[in-house]
Amino acid sequence: MVTQPRAIEIVQRCEALFDDLHFNAVAQWKAAHPGAKAIGFMPVYVPLELIHAAGMLPVGIMGGGDSLEVIQGDAYYQSYICRIPRSTIELGLTGRLDSLDGMLFPSICDVIRNLSGMWQMLFKDKYVRYMDVPQNYQDEVGGRFYIEEMQALREELGRLAGREIADADLNASIRVYNDNRAAVRELYAYRAAKPWQAPTSEVYLLLRAGMVLPVEEHTALVREYIAEVDRLPRPKRDNARVVINGSFCEQPPLALIKSIEMAGCYVVDDDFCLVGRWLLDEVPADGDPLAELSKAFLHRSASTAAKYDPTREEKGMFLLKQVKSRGAEGVIFAAPSFCDPALLERPMLQDVLSRHGIPHTAFKYAENTGQMAPIREQAGTFADSIKLWSAA
Ligand code: SF4
């Protein structure tokens, strides 16, 4: 019998979790933890530490992907809107999310805000919360607001769990998530250093596994993948190094990520599944936990179109830093069709890149986009043009 290299086994396991739209891994976790609850959340970021500290499993619901047929979900939304709310409704109405005891809807855009209201009406027996985030980055203003939001969530989750969530529980969970964030940072640094060893189609599946696996298991899996994939003989190609921007909410199909890579691009940074990478460094785990989580959000978090930039000067600076720190040669703007936040921000980001002489190209997708030839051609032409310019 031929045995697979361990790195490939890990990727296959992650792909099986990714393909499972019935979230059997969640049902299995609940069976192994009688009485424990599972709480779903949507992109982009929620403080997972609060769910973990309540003894619950956080479950990232990133839409229905390209294999889910949306039938009922289309009746709830107009056609000129992105697909993730419709596929999420479809997942709910078809019973695929029955193992979840609640859902958190972070403040991303009006679509998600509306979806949280629909969820309250459609699933009256489930816990539902719309999580607002600060639009002001002063600790005494936006910080105070955000701490109150988290405190309300903490109390509600405590009631659901049947016990109070103590500061010590939260600090222990912050430590666990600090470790996970460190492992994912290691993965991203490894991919940027050796993108031929850790293709983004694999890195992405590892991120998605983190949406359903217990965090401790995910951290170990990420570290094992890095160690194992480094042993595989994989060819190094003369590909263009690119950053993908705009995919922070509705996720692109896996085939689209593969197409970009096959077209001659190494993706060296991206904004997929940001939740585990939203806080950029270690959160102190020996102080007031909500105050520390708030400070990390206000002062040391990632940036997307769904997060308010207080000044025009700050717009695009996070992306610029990604490009420079990862040694990228260009940016691919890949955003969901009808995604107001990403598509409204795009011209401002393009302007910043153009001023810095960084090549960029742009297209739109839906999570069920099936026709990859145009995207492959566009990404391939972009990669070729980068190689021509950099050789000049
Ligand atoms: S894809 Fe864009 S418009 Fe649609 S829910 Fe997400 S952030 Fe909102």
Residues whose N, C-alpha, C, O or C-beta is under 5 A from the ligand:
A	BS01	SF4	C82 I108 C109 V111 I112 C249 E250 P336 F338 C339 D340 P341
